[in-house]
Amino acid sequence: MCASLAHRGPDDAGIVELADGRLVLGHRRLSILDLSPLGHQPMSTPDRSLWTVFNGEIYNFREIRAELEQLGHRFRSESDTEMLLAAYRAWGLESVKRFRGMFAFALWDEARRELHLVRDRFGVKPLYYGVQNGTLAFASELRALNVAGYTDREVDAGAVTDFLQYGYVSAPRSIFADVRTVEPGTIITFGANLQPRAQRYWSLTDLYDAPEQLALRRELDALPDEQLIDRVESELTEAFRYRMVADVPVGLFLSGGIDSSLVATVLAKRAGVRLRTFTIGYGDSEFDETGYARDVAARLGAEHTEFIVSPDEALALNERIPDIADEPIGDSSIIPTLMVSQLARQHVTVALSADGADELFGGYARYQVCGAFADRLSGAARWGYYLGASMLERMPPGAVGALYRMTRGGGPRFAAINDKLRKFVRMAKAGDAFEAYEGAVSEWAPADCRRLFGRAATLRDARAAFLAPQNAEPRERFMHFDTARYLPGDLLNKVDRASMAVSLEAREPCLDHVMARLAVALPLRWKIRDGKNKYVLQRILERHHPAGFFERPKQGFSAPVAAWLRGPLREQLQDELSASRVSAVGILDPVAVSNALARFLREERDVSAAGIWFLLQLQRWAGRWMRGGRMPESQPRASAA
């Protein structure tokens, strides 16, 4: 298991047997804090009554350590891991609520004979576990359980449906039926009977509904504009500065968009950090933003490194996806994320990403579009949506693209406009706000998933994530949905796998739970206003950059998969999705897949490149990680998840 995770920690390794040989802890170390042997893991208290294996960072460990020293604790190392053990000794599991960071760890309490599995609030760091034949196994990646034989490698029906529709698997599921994922903000405790006891120490929904949050919202609503902007910028500065805590070089992924530019700007202008920034691009492509990144870096005086990727180089990395993605990842941006991670790793050991700002501050265009639709669910305006959608459905995809390019002129444009319009059509025909948003974020509709999968699985937890906050209007529910599901299931999972594949620690400065309290409590007009998303963040950037510089459509960090799948990857695509290959793997329905593939190659609008990419990645994952790709015999052909 440790050997399979060597890429996560190439600097050191350790294994220890405890509880008369009934508990074995193993660890691979990427040295970030206290590079000396004193940071070795597994780590114990001096009396060996508490042990931990810890992945991640507790950024405020020095403040907590000072508090513990006042209580009489003495420390040998400068590591946050030693502080973690002392904090548990002082305050028990309540200590986790004091930690400001990203982490997944296991902690063994010898006196209580209990093992605690703990995951950070947003799910930045992964943690899998399974109980099989009287043995509990857990690891940072699914591959460790797989290679050691702690899973039967049989897929979970709900997880496959989740993946087909959204391109990721949401906790607590994993792709395997007998392996679970610790949910963000959760502690799972095991005693001798190996029955899991879960407790949530942090709730995303509380950011919307807790009384103190409602009071904060009223307070912010009353502030004059400049005072509110000052307060947000101050909170961001503190959160971003914490992510610079390290004993090794730290860099920043810089795309040139609002989020990464915000991190760079605040660190350079407010925290006085001399930045090292890294950018990759596709050259002459609708997905390329390197020019914007170069301009931002120059204005901030950053030491900037960029790399323009050739199609051959990008396609070569595509071949690595099944090895990196031990659980299927449908997000094609794992390829550029891997590329920029490789580039950064040549110079630094830690790199800041900027995920989470869209979800917390209202960054996706779909929040405006779906929100406007939700406002008009009754009355004549809804029929206008329906008629507009019907007209778009009848237009050839080429004509839509040409019309869009003509109306936008030479200005910046949304990438993959036909895919966005297809989702608009699905939204415009929805029956309620959740169905509208589901249409906007799904590549395959539920009915398509049933045909492709060949069996039924009802995903009730997706609607539950939308409905969970009580004090939220539809746009805020969209943001909650994405923060609860899309962020940990897709974005953070992708960044973790891509960065750790090259032994680079990626940190998420926008995902600070203290700052998130403020972000969620902001009145909606400070997130979406006058057609601008992330309005307050744009106002902060205007203090440091020319007005209007960031007023352009969000590109995303995507790969040109449509051109790849119909071009250089066409042969691989047709082979992997052939009826014989699909039948041999045994997850998908070969007839439905063949029909979908044929429609895609004919460039029919009802099948997106991303949807076909999901099918390809699921098949390739199964070929690498499954045993025959079969469903468990004991599992019903129809199940509720």
C-alpha positions as CSV (number, residue, x, y, z in Angstrom):
1,M,0.0,0.0,0.0
2,C,2.8,2.4,0.9
3,A,4.7,1.6,-2.3
4,S,1.6,2.4,-4.4
5,L,1.5,5.9,-2.9
6,A,5.2,6.7,-3.2
7,H,4.4,9.6,-5.6
8,R,2.6,11.3,-2.7
9,G,5.7,11.2,-0.5
10,P,9.0,10.5,-2.1
11,D,11.1,12.0,0.8
12,D,10.5,9.5,3.6
13,A,8.5,6.4,4.5
14,G,7.6,4.6,7.7
15,I,5.5,1.7,8.9
16,V,4.7,0.7,12.5
17,E,2.7,-2.1,14.1
18,L,0.5,-1.4,17.1
19,A,-2.1,-3.1,19.2
20,D,-0.3,-6.4,19.3
21,G,0.1,-6.4,15.5
22,R,-3.6,-5.8,14.9
23,L,-3.1,-2.3,13.6
24,V,-0.5,-1.3,11.0
25,L,0.1,2.4,10.1
26,G,2.1,3.4,7.0
27,H,3.1,6.7,5.7
28,R,4.8,8.4,2.7
29,R,6.2,11.8,3.4
30,L,6.6,14.9,1.2
31,S,8.6,17.2,3.4
32,I,7.1,20.7,3.7
33,L,7.4,21.7,7.3
34,D,10.4,20.7,9.5
35,L,12.4,18.9,6.9
36,S,14.5,17.1,9.5
37,P,14.0,13.5,10.7
38,L,11.9,14.9,13.5
39,G,9.0,15.1,11.1
40,H,9.1,11.4,10.4
41,Q,5.7,9.5,10.4
42,P,4.0,7.5,11.7
43,M,4.4,9.9,14.7
44,S,3.5,9.3,18.3
45,T,3.4,11.2,21.6
46,P,6.4,10.5,23.8
47,D,4.5,7.9,25.8
48,R,3.4,6.2,22.5
49,S,-0.3,6.3,23.6
50,L,-1.3,8.4,20.6
51,W,-0.2,7.7,17.0
52,T,-1.1,9.4,13.7
53,V,-0.4,9.3,10.0
54,F,-1.2,12.8,8.6
55,N,-1.5,14.2,5.1
56,G,-1.9,17.9,4.5
57,E,-1.2,21.1,6.4
58,I,-2.5,22.9,9.5
59,Y,-1.6,26.5,8.6
60,N,-2.3,28.0,12.0
61,F,-0.3,25.3,13.9
62,R,2.1,27.9,15.4
63,E,-0.7,29.8,17.1
64,I,-2.2,26.5,18.4
65,R,1.2,25.3,19.5
66,A,1.8,28.5,21.5
67,E,-1.5,27.9,23.3
68,L,-0.5,24.4,24.1
69,E,2.8,25.5,25.4
70,Q,1.0,27.7,27.8
71,L,-0.8,24.5,29.0
72,G,2.6,22.8,29.6
73,H,3.1,20.9,26.4
74,R,6.7,20.7,25.1
75,F,7.7,20.1,21.5
76,R,10.7,18.5,19.9
77,S,10.0,19.4,16.2
78,E,8.7,22.3,14.2
79,S,6.0,20.1,12.5
80,D,2.2,20.6,12.5
81,T,1.9,16.8,13.0
82,E,3.4,16.9,16.5
83,M,1.1,19.8,17.3
84,L,-1.9,17.7,16.1
85,L,-1.1,15.0,18.6
86,A,-0.7,17.4,21.5
87,A,-4.0,19.2,20.5
88,Y,-5.9,15.9,20.6
89,R,-4.4,15.1,24.0
90,A,-5.5,18.5,25.3
91,W,-8.9,18.8,23.8
92,G,-9.9,15.5,22.2
93,L,-11.6,15.4,18.9
94,E,-12.9,19.0,19.5
95,S,-9.3,20.1,18.6
96,V,-10.1,19.6,14.9
97,K,-12.4,22.6,15.0
98,R,-9.3,24.8,15.8
99,F,-7.4,23.6,12.7
100,R,-7.2,26.0,9.8
101,G,-6.0,24.0,6.8
102,M,-6.4,21.0,4.5
103,F,-5.9,17.5,5.9
104,A,-6.7,13.9,6.0
105,F,-5.4,11.8,8.9
106,A,-5.8,8.7,11.0
107,L,-5.3,8.9,14.7
108,W,-5.0,5.9,17.0
109,D,-6.0,6.4,20.7
110,E,-4.4,3.4,22.5
111,A,-6.2,4.1,25.8
112,R,-9.6,4.1,24.2
113,R,-8.7,1.5,21.6
114,E,-10.2,3.7,18.9
115,L,-9.1,4.8,15.4
116,H,-10.3,8.1,14.1
117,L,-10.4,9.0,10.4
118,V,-10.6,12.8,9.8
119,R,-11.1,14.8,6.7
120,D,-10.9,18.6,6.2
121,R,-13.9,20.8,5.9
122,F,-14.0,21.2,2.1
123,G,-12.5,17.9,1.1
124,V,-9.2,19.2,-0.3
125,K,-7.4,16.0,0.8
126,P,-9.0,12.6,0.0
127,L,-9.5,9.6,2.4
128,Y,-10.9,6.2,1.5
129,Y,-11.8,3.3,3.7
130,G,-13.4,-0.2,3.5
131,V,-14.1,-3.1,5.8
132,Q,-13.8,-6.5,4.3
133,N,-13.5,-9.9,6.0
134,G,-13.0,-8.4,9.4
135,T,-10.3,-6.0,8.3
136,L,-10.5,-2.2,8.1
137,A,-8.2,-0.6,5.4
138,F,-7.9,3.1,4.7
139,A,-5.7,5.2,2.4
140,S,-5.3,8.6,0.7
141,E,-6.0,7.0,-2.7
142,L,-8.2,4.2,-3.8
143,R,-5.3,2.4,-5.5
144,A,-3.7,1.5,-2.2
145,L,-6.8,-0.6,-1.2
146,N,-7.0,-1.9,-4.7
147,V,-3.4,-3.2,-5.1
148,A,-3.5,-4.8,-1.6
149,G,-6.7,-6.7,-2.2
150,Y,-9.0,-4.7,0.1
151,T,-11.7,-4.3,-2.5
152,D,-13.5,-6.8,-4.8
153,R,-13.2,-4.2,-7.5
154,E,-17.0,-4.3,-8.3
155,V,-18.6,-1.0,-9.2
156,D,-21.3,0.7,-7.3
157,A,-24.5,1.4,-9.4
158,G,-25.0,4.9,-7.8
159,A,-21.4,5.9,-8.3
160,V,-21.5,4.9,-12.0
161,T,-24.8,6.9,-12.5
162,D,-23.2,9.9,-10.6
163,F,-20.1,9.7,-12.9
164,L,-22.1,9.5,-16.1
165,Q,-24.3,12.4,-15.3
166,Y,-21.7,14.7,-13.7
167,G,-18.3,13.4,-14.4
168,Y,-17.3,12.6,-10.8
169,V,-18.3,10.4,-7.9
170,S,-19.6,12.2,-4.7
171,A,-18.7,11.2,-1.2
172,P,-19.5,9.0,0.7
173,R,-19.6,6.8,-2.4
174,S,-16.5,5.6,-4.2
175,I,-16.6,3.9,-7.6
176,F,-16.2,0.5,-5.8
177,A,-19.2,-0.9,-4.0
178,D,-17.2,-2.0,-0.9
179,V,-15.1,1.2,-0.4
180,R,-16.4,4.5,1.0
181,T,-15.0,8.0,1.1
182,V,-14.9,10.0,4.3
183,E,-17.1,13.0,3.7
184,P,-15.7,16.6,4.1
185,G,-15.9,18.0,7.6
186,T,-16.4,14.5,9.1
187,I,-14.8,12.2,11.6
188,I,-15.3,8.5,11.4
189,T,-14.4,6.4,14.5
190,F,-13.8,2.7,14.6
191,G,-13.7,0.5,17.7
192,A,-12.9,-3.2,18.1
193,N,-16.2,-4.2,16.3
194,L,-15.2,-2.1,13.2
195,Q,-18.6,-0.5,13.1
196,P,-18.1,3.1,11.8
197,R,-19.5,6.0,14.0
198,A,-19.6,9.2,12.0
199,Q,-19.8,12.8,13.4
200,R,-19.8,16.0,11.4
201,Y,-17.6,18.6,13.0
202,W,-18.3,21.2,10.3
203,S,-21.3,21.8,8.1
204,L,-21.4,23.7,4.8
205,T,-25.2,24.3,5.3
206,D,-24.4,26.1,8.6
207,L,-22.8,28.8,6.5
208,Y,-26.2,29.6,5.2
209,D,-28.5,28.8,8.1
210,A,-26.6,29.2,11.4
211,P,-27.9,32.2,13.5
212,E,-24.5,33.8,13.6
213,Q,-24.3,33.6,9.8
214,L,-27.6,35.3,9.5
215,A,-26.4,38.0,11.8
216,L,-23.2,38.4,9.8
217,R,-25.3,38.8,6.6
218,R,-27.3,41.6,8.2
219,E,-24.1,43.3,9.4
220,L,-22.5,43.1,5.9
221,D,-25.6,44.3,4.3
222,A,-25.4,47.6,6.3
223,L,-21.8,48.4,5.4
224,P,-20.9,51.2,3.0
225,D,-19.5,49.8,-0.2
226,E,-15.8,50.7,0.3
227,Q,-15.9,49.4,3.9
228,L,-17.3,46.1,2.7
229,I,-14.7,45.7,0.0
230,D,-12.0,46.5,2.6
231,R,-13.3,43.8,4.8
232,V,-13.4,41.2,2.1
233,E,-9.9,42.1,0.9
234,S,-8.6,41.9,4.5
235,E,-10.1,38.4,5.0
236,L,-8.6,37.2,1.7
237,T,-5.2,38.6,2.6
238,E,-5.1,36.6,5.9
239,A,-6.4,33.4,4.3
240,F,-3.9,33.7,1.4
241,R,-0.9,34.6,3.7
242,Y,-1.5,31.4,5.7
243,R,-1.1,29.3,2.5
244,M,2.5,30.6,2.2
245,V,3.6,28.8,5.4
246,A,6.3,26.3,4.3
247,D,9.9,25.5,4.7
248,V,10.2,24.9,0.9
249,P,9.6,27.1,-2.2
250,V,6.0,28.0,-2.9
251,G,4.6,29.0,-6.4
252,L,1.3,29.8,-7.9
253,F,-0.7,28.4,-10.8
254,L,-1.7,31.6,-12.8
255,S,-4.3,31.3,-15.6
256,G,-4.9,35.0,-16.0
257,G,-8.5,34.7,-14.9
258,I,-10.1,36.4,-11.9
259,D,-9.4,33.7,-9.3
260,S,-5.7,33.0,-9.7
261,S,-5.1,36.7,-10.5
262,L,-6.8,37.6,-7.3
263,V,-4.6,35.3,-5.3
264,A,-1.5,36.7,-7.0
265,T,-2.6,40.3,-6.6
266,V,-3.5,40.1,-2.9
267,L,-0.3,38.3,-2.1
268,A,1.9,40.7,-4.0
269,K,0.1,43.9,-3.2
270,R,-1.2,43.3,0.3
271,A,1.1,40.6,1.8
272,G,4.3,41.8,0.0
273,V,5.1,38.3,-1.4
274,R,7.6,38.0,-4.3
275,L,5.7,35.5,-6.5
276,R,6.8,32.7,-8.7
277,T,4.0,32.0,-11.2
278,F,3.4,29.2,-13.7
279,T,1.1,29.1,-16.8
280,I,0.5,26.6,-19.6
281,G,-1.5,27.3,-22.7
282,Y,-2.6,25.8,-26.0
283,G,-1.3,28.5,-28.3
284,D,-3.8,29.7,-30.9
285,S,-6.9,28.2,-29.2
286,E,-10.2,29.4,-27.7
287,F,-9.0,27.7,-24.5
288,D,-5.8,29.7,-24.2
289,E,-5.3,32.5,-21.6
290,T,-1.5,32.8,-21.5
291,G,-1.5,36.4,-22.7
292,Y,-3.7,37.5,-19.8
293,A,-1.5,35.6,-17.3
294,R,1.6,37.2,-18.7
295,D,0.2,40.6,-18.3
296,V,-0.9,40.0,-14.7
297,A,2.5,38.6,-13.8
298,A,4.3,41.5,-15.3
299,R,2.2,44.1,-13.4
300,L,2.9,42.2,-10.1
301,G,6.6,41.8,-10.8
302,A,6.3,38.0,-10.5
303,E,9.0,35.6,-11.7
304,H,6.8,34.1,-14.4
305,T,7.3,30.8,-16.3
306,E,5.0,29.7,-19.1
307,F,4.9,26.7,-21.4
308,I,2.9,26.4,-24.6
309,V,1.8,22.9,-25.1
310,S,1.9,21.2,-28.4
311,P,-1.0,18.8,-29.4
312,D,1.4,15.9,-29.3
313,E,2.5,16.7,-25.7
314,A,-1.1,17.1,-24.5
315,L,-2.1,13.8,-26.1
316,A,0.9,12.0,-24.6
317,L,-0.3,13.0,-21.2
318,N,-3.8,11.7,-22.0
319,E,-2.2,8.2,-21.9
320,R,-1.3,8.7,-18.3
321,I,-4.9,9.4,-17.1
322,P,-5.8,5.8,-16.3
323,D,-2.8,5.5,-14.0
324,I,-3.3,8.8,-12.3
325,A,-7.1,8.5,-11.9
326,D,-7.5,5.4,-9.8
327,E,-11.1,6.5,-9.6
328,P,-12.6,7.7,-13.0
329,I,-12.2,11.5,-13.5
330,G,-14.3,13.0,-16.3
331,D,-12.9,16.5,-16.2
332,S,-10.6,16.8,-19.2
333,S,-8.7,19.7,-17.5
334,I,-6.8,17.1,-15.5
335,I,-4.5,17.2,-18.5
336,P,-3.5,20.9,-18.3
337,T,-3.5,20.6,-14.5
338,L,-0.9,17.8,-14.8
339,M,1.1,19.9,-17.2
340,V,1.2,23.0,-15.0
341,S,2.0,20.8,-12.1
342,Q,5.0,19.3,-13.9
343,L,6.1,22.7,-14.9
344,A,5.9,24.1,-11.3
345,R,7.5,21.0,-9.8
346,Q,10.7,21.8,-11.7
347,H,11.0,24.9,-9.5
348,V,8.9,24.5,-6.3
349,T,7.5,21.9,-3.9
350,V,4.3,23.7,-3.1
351,A,1.9,25.5,-5.5
352,L,-1.2,27.5,-4.9
353,S,-4.3,26.8,-6.9
354,A,-7.4,29.0,-6.8
355,D,-10.3,26.6,-6.7
356,G,-13.4,27.5,-4.6
357,A,-13.7,31.2,-5.5
358,D,-16.4,30.4,-8.1
359,E,-18.5,28.4,-5.7
360,L,-18.2,30.8,-2.8
361,F,-18.4,34.2,-4.7
362,G,-20.8,33.3,-7.5
363,G,-18.4,32.9,-10.4
364,Y,-20.1,30.6,-13.0
365,A,-22.2,32.2,-15.7
366,R,-24.8,29.4,-15.1
367,Y,-25.7,31.0,-11.7
368,Q,-27.0,34.1,-13.6
369,V,-28.7,32.1,-16.4
370,C,-30.3,29.5,-14.2
371,G,-31.2,32.1,-11.6
372,A,-33.0,34.2,-14.2
373,F,-34.9,31.1,-15.3
374,A,-35.8,30.2,-11.8
375,D,-37.2,33.7,-11.3
376,R,-39.6,33.1,-14.2
377,L,-40.9,29.6,-13.5
378,S,-44.4,30.8,-13.8
379,G,-46.0,33.2,-16.4
380,A,-45.4,34.1,-20.0
381,A,-41.6,34.5,-19.7
382,R,-41.2,30.7,-19.1
383,W,-42.8,30.1,-22.5
384,G,-40.3,32.5,-24.0
385,Y,-37.5,30.3,-22.7
386,Y,-39.2,27.2,-24.1
387,L,-39.7,28.7,-27.6
388,G,-36.2,30.0,-27.7
389,A,-34.8,26.6,-26.7
390,S,-36.9,25.0,-29.4
391,M,-35.5,27.3,-32.0
392,L,-31.9,26.7,-30.9
393,E,-32.5,22.9,-31.1
394,R,-33.4,23.3,-34.8
395,M,-30.3,25.3,-35.8
396,P,-27.3,23.3,-37.1
397,P,-24.4,23.4,-34.7
398,G,-22.2,25.1,-37.3
399,A,-24.7,27.8,-37.8
400,V,-24.9,28.5,-34.1
401,G,-21.1,28.8,-33.8
402,A,-20.9,31.1,-36.8
403,L,-23.6,33.3,-35.5
404,Y,-22.0,33.5,-32.1
405,R,-18.6,34.5,-33.6
406,M,-20.2,37.1,-35.8
407,T,-22.2,38.7,-32.9
408,R,-19.1,38.7,-30.6
409,G,-16.9,40.2,-33.3
410,G,-13.2,40.1,-32.4
411,G,-13.9,40.2,-28.7
412,P,-13.3,37.4,-26.1
413,R,-15.8,34.5,-26.4
414,F,-17.0,31.6,-24.3
415,A,-15.2,28.4,-25.2
416,A,-17.3,25.4,-26.5
417,I,-20.4,27.6,-27.2
418,N,-22.4,24.7,-28.7
419,D,-22.1,22.6,-25.5
420,K,-23.3,25.6,-23.4
421,L,-26.3,26.2,-25.7
422,R,-27.2,22.5,-25.5
423,K,-27.3,22.8,-21.7
424,F,-29.3,26.0,-22.0
425,V,-31.9,24.1,-24.0
426,R,-32.1,21.4,-21.3
427,M,-32.5,24.0,-18.6
428,A,-35.2,25.9,-20.5
429,K,-37.4,22.8,-20.6
430,A,-37.0,22.0,-16.8
431,G,-39.9,21.8,-14.4
432,D,-38.2,23.4,-11.4
433,A,-35.1,25.2,-10.3
434,F,-33.2,22.0,-9.4
435,E,-34.0,20.4,-12.7
436,A,-32.9,23.5,-14.5
437,Y,-29.5,23.5,-12.7
438,E,-29.2,19.8,-13.1
439,G,-29.5,20.3,-16.8
440,A,-26.8,23.0,-16.7
441,V,-24.2,20.9,-14.9
442,S,-24.9,17.4,-16.4
443,E,-23.4,16.1,-19.6
444,W,-25.9,13.3,-19.8
445,A,-29.6,13.7,-18.8
446,P,-30.9,11.1,-16.3
447,A,-32.8,9.3,-19.1
448,D,-29.6,9.1,-21.1
449,C,-27.8,7.7,-18.0
450,R,-30.4,4.9,-17.7
451,R,-29.9,4.0,-21.3
452,L,-26.1,4.0,-21.2
453,F,-25.9,2.2,-17.9
454,G,-28.6,-0.3,-18.7
455,R,-29.8,-0.3,-15.2
456,A,-31.6,2.1,-12.9
457,A,-30.1,4.1,-10.0
458,T,-31.9,7.1,-8.5
459,L,-29.6,9.8,-7.1
460,R,-31.6,11.5,-4.4
461,D,-28.6,13.1,-2.8
462,A,-28.1,15.5,-5.7
463,R,-31.5,17.2,-5.1
464,A,-30.9,17.0,-1.3
465,A,-27.6,19.0,-1.7
466,F,-29.6,21.6,-3.6
467,L,-32.4,21.9,-1.1
468,A,-30.3,21.6,2.1
469,P,-29.9,25.4,2.9
470,Q,-33.1,26.9,4.2
471,N,-32.1,30.5,4.1
472,A,-31.1,30.7,0.5
473,E,-32.5,31.8,-2.8
474,P,-32.0,29.7,-6.0
475,R,-28.7,31.2,-7.0
476,E,-27.3,30.5,-3.5
477,R,-28.6,27.0,-3.7
478,F,-26.7,26.5,-6.9
479,M,-23.5,27.7,-5.1
480,H,-24.2,25.3,-2.2
481,F,-24.7,22.4,-4.6
482,D,-21.4,23.1,-6.3
483,T,-19.5,23.5,-3.1
484,A,-21.0,20.3,-1.6
485,R,-20.6,18.1,-4.7
486,Y,-18.7,19.5,-7.7
487,L,-15.9,21.1,-5.7
488,P,-14.7,18.0,-3.7
489,G,-15.9,15.4,-6.3
490,D,-14.4,17.0,-9.4
491,L,-12.1,20.0,-8.9
492,L,-10.3,19.1,-5.7
493,N,-10.0,15.5,-6.6
494,K,-8.5,16.4,-10.0
495,V,-6.0,18.9,-8.6
496,D,-4.9,16.4,-5.8
497,R,-4.3,13.5,-8.3
498,A,-2.5,15.7,-10.9
499,S,-0.3,17.5,-8.4
500,M,0.6,14.5,-6.2
501,A,1.4,12.5,-9.3
502,V,4.5,14.6,-9.6
503,S,5.0,15.0,-5.9
504,L,3.8,18.6,-5.8
505,E,1.6,19.9,-2.9
506,A,-1.3,22.0,-4.2
507,R,-2.9,24.3,-1.8
508,E,-6.3,26.1,-2.1
509,P,-6.1,29.6,-0.6
510,C,-9.7,30.4,-1.5
511,L,-10.9,27.4,0.6
512,D,-10.4,28.9,4.1
513,H,-13.3,28.1,6.4
514,V,-12.9,31.4,8.3
515,M,-13.0,33.4,5.1
516,A,-15.8,31.2,3.7
517,R,-18.1,32.5,6.6
518,L,-17.7,36.0,5.1
519,A,-18.0,34.9,1.5
520,V,-21.3,33.0,2.0
521,A,-22.8,35.7,4.1
522,L,-22.2,38.4,1.5
523,P,-25.5,39.7,0.1
524,L,-26.1,38.3,-3.3
525,R,-25.7,41.7,-5.0
526,W,-22.0,41.5,-4.1
527,K,-21.6,38.2,-6.0
528,I,-23.7,38.9,-9.1
529,R,-24.5,42.4,-10.2
530,D,-24.9,44.2,-13.6
531,G,-24.1,41.0,-15.5
532,K,-20.8,40.5,-13.6
533,N,-20.0,37.4,-11.7
534,K,-17.8,37.5,-8.5
535,Y,-18.6,41.2,-8.4
536,V,-16.8,42.0,-5.1
537,L,-13.6,40.2,-6.3
538,Q,-13.7,42.2,-9.5
539,R,-14.0,45.4,-7.4
540,I,-10.9,44.3,-5.4
541,L,-9.0,43.7,-8.6
542,E,-9.9,47.1,-10.0
543,R,-8.0,48.6,-7.1
544,H,-4.8,47.1,-8.5
545,H,-5.3,46.6,-12.3
546,P,-6.8,48.6,-15.2
547,A,-10.6,48.9,-15.2
548,G,-12.2,46.3,-17.5
549,F,-9.2,44.0,-17.7
550,F,-11.1,41.0,-16.3
551,E,-14.4,41.7,-18.1
552,R,-14.3,38.7,-20.4
553,P,-16.1,35.4,-20.5
554,K,-14.8,32.7,-18.1
555,Q,-12.7,30.2,-20.2
556,G,-12.1,27.5,-17.6
557,F,-8.9,25.4,-17.6
558,S,-10.1,22.9,-20.2
559,A,-8.7,20.8,-23.0
560,P,-9.9,20.9,-26.6
561,V,-11.4,17.4,-26.4
562,A,-13.9,17.7,-29.2
563,A,-11.1,18.3,-31.7
564,W,-9.1,15.5,-30.1
565,L,-11.9,12.9,-30.1
566,R,-12.8,13.5,-33.8
567,G,-9.1,13.8,-34.7
568,P,-6.0,12.1,-33.2
569,L,-8.0,10.2,-30.6
570,R,-10.7,8.9,-33.0
571,E,-9.1,5.5,-33.4
572,Q,-8.7,5.0,-29.6
573,L,-12.2,6.3,-29.1
574,Q,-13.8,3.9,-31.5
575,D,-11.8,1.0,-30.1
576,E,-12.6,1.7,-26.4
577,L,-16.3,2.3,-27.2
578,S,-16.7,-0.5,-29.6
579,A,-19.6,-2.9,-28.8
580,S,-17.2,-5.8,-28.2
581,R,-15.0,-3.8,-25.8
582,V,-18.0,-2.3,-23.9
583,S,-19.5,-5.8,-23.6
584,A,-16.2,-7.2,-22.3
585,V,-15.9,-4.5,-19.6
586,G,-19.6,-5.0,-18.7
587,I,-20.5,-1.6,-17.1
588,L,-22.2,0.2,-20.0
589,D,-24.8,-0.9,-22.5
590,P,-23.1,-1.5,-25.9
591,V,-26.0,-0.6,-28.0
592,A,-26.6,2.7,-26.3
593,V,-22.9,3.6,-26.3
594,S,-22.7,2.8,-30.1
595,N,-25.6,5.0,-30.8
596,A,-24.2,7.9,-28.7
597,L,-20.8,7.5,-30.4
598,A,-22.3,7.6,-33.9
599,R,-24.3,10.7,-33.1
600,F,-21.2,12.4,-31.7
601,L,-19.1,11.6,-34.8
602,R,-21.9,13.0,-37.0
603,E,-21.6,16.2,-34.8
604,E,-25.2,16.1,-33.6
605,R,-25.8,18.6,-30.8
606,D,-27.5,16.2,-28.4
607,V,-24.2,14.5,-27.6
608,S,-21.4,16.6,-26.2
609,A,-17.7,16.0,-26.4
610,A,-17.5,16.0,-22.6
611,G,-20.2,13.3,-22.4
612,I,-18.3,11.1,-24.8
613,W,-15.1,11.9,-22.9
614,F,-16.8,10.5,-19.7
615,L,-17.6,7.2,-21.5
616,L,-14.1,7.0,-22.8
617,Q,-12.5,7.6,-19.4
618,L,-14.8,5.2,-17.6
619,Q,-13.9,2.4,-20.1
620,R,-10.2,3.3,-19.8
621,W,-10.4,3.3,-16.0
622,A,-12.1,-0.1,-16.0
623,G,-9.4,-1.5,-18.2
624,R,-6.7,-0.4,-15.8
625,W,-8.3,-1.0,-12.3
626,M,-11.2,-3.4,-12.5
627,R,-11.4,-7.2,-12.6
628,G,-13.6,-7.9,-15.6
629,G,-15.6,-4.8,-15.1
630,R,-18.6,-6.7,-13.7
631,M,-21.4,-5.7,-11.3
632,P,-21.6,-7.6,-8.1
633,E,-24.0,-10.6,-8.3
634,S,-25.7,-9.6,-5.0
635,Q,-26.4,-6.1,-6.1
636,P,-30.0,-5.5,-7.5
637,R,-30.1,-4.4,-11.1
638,A,-32.2,-1.5,-9.9
639,S,-31.1,0.3,-6.7
640,A,-31.8,3.5,-4.8
641,A,-28.8,5.6,-3.8
